[in-house]
Amino acid sequence: MSESIVHRFLNYIEIVGSSTVKLAEGAGYYFALLIESLAWIIVGPFYKQPVRIPSIFSQMMTIGIAACPIVFILSFSIGVMLAIQMIYNLKTFGAESQVVVGVALSITREFAPLITGILIAGRTGSALAAKLGTMQVNQEIDALRVMGINPVRYLVSPALLAMLIMMPILTFFADIAGLLGGALYTGVEIGLSFSAYVDRTIAALMVGDIMQGLFKSLIFALIIILVGASNGFSVTGGAEGVGKATTRSVVLSISFIVIADMIFTYFLNR
Amino acid sequence: MQENKKNIAIEVKDLVTHYGPRKILDGINLTVSEGEIMIIMGGSGSGKSTLLRYLLGLGIPTNGSIKLLGKDITKLNANEMLELRKNMGVAFQGGALLSSMTIGENVKLPLREHAELDEKTMDIMARMKLEVVNLGGFEELMPSELSGGMIKRAAVARAIIMDPKLMFFDEPSAGLDPVVSAELDDLILRLRDAMNMTIVVVTHELDSAFKIADRITVLDRGHILMSDTVEEIKNSDNERIQSLLNRRPSNEVINADEYLSRLTGM
């Protein structure tokens, strides 16, 4: 009896141990991938293996410009939604006009980077994982390697660089769209004029509020690319493997984004 | 000793590789001379694809050395490996063309990455290589618009764009009809004769192997059974080789105890 308890206890310890090792392995892989893709961006040109500018721009188009409409729609809706909720809440205190400050701070510090991060994780992270996974299955990654073209330099570095440029821009765009949504609803609901709304928003916002959102968006960019790329590269087992990797990369990067958001928000507001 | 007369292009010594805990290749010794066509044959699971992977430098062996053009690829640093790779061409089983690019862009890719040429020169070189594989005029098409045989030939064009000294083919005739497959065989022979390439072909297609081979290496369960000329292979009295050549199913004697323990999983 006691022997079986000891046995089960040891089993649990083993499970904890092996999953810790796996976690450390995964974290190490993400880190190594990050270092490698950044290294190619910096030292690639000296080894005559630069990260190609055209592929960075084409990635910026697909990651950034093409995502603008949907980022605008979502952020605008979030702005309207926040305004509705805050006006309802602030009514209790008779302080409806304070809604401007509430919307401005929540959009720039939290909602714009978060909603952009989640959207891009679903859009770009999944596409990256699916693309790399399919290439892995079709031996295209092997073909690149035997041609002497490093797959990380050729496929990941441009995406990472494009992402690091476009995520803050998209987030700033989302800031504007969210504030616009808030302004329109507030104008209709409590009759605050648009110019008054803009003035009070500018008065309420500090540079630090916007910077906080932009900084977090950079972290989200790293998460999306690293999770998408590592899941794509590790695909085995044909079409089913690609599907699994795509799902996994979306779920993981959204989870990491939300958790990282919590952690960074805590430290940035100390 | 034929090898002594010519320079040795590929030399594999005591190669041992593992996949996880499983030993795949065990003590492989192999030499290929310059300008020779070496066929690597074997049933599925014999380790022939694995051997090719290691010859291409896509894996790190447990033990042994692999010398390509006199350089041990297990010991090269990244830059030396890159230089060596410019002298290697590989035609993968499924072609492995990048599906996001046109055929022309695919063929030009190694040039674009490794040579500093202007666009016009690269275009001309790409068209020349496409002509070699009888795909002239197809450079604007996407890989998805081509048939399996055309994709394989386009992959050959991409592999020879840098005029490599070593050429590797993975199952060139798999999934092709006999006519197209015979055309590919001719192409392989032509590449050797015209450009004096050293060519390694992994295949289990007997007809094509006998047609193009200078020598054949027969792999079985991670070991080399025999490495010799076509005649010698045909005349071999090794039972495993004969069953491979005559398409006989191998009738292994089953050990009753082992069989039972495999079934019961004990």
Interface residues (C-beta under 8 A of the other chain):
Chain A: Y47 Q49 T134 M135 N138 Q139 E140 D142 A143 L144 R145 V146 M147 G148 I149 Y154
Chain B: L56 G57 L58 N79 M81 L82 R85 K86 M88 V90 F92 Q93 G94 A96 L97 L98 S99 L109 P110 E113 H114 A155 R158
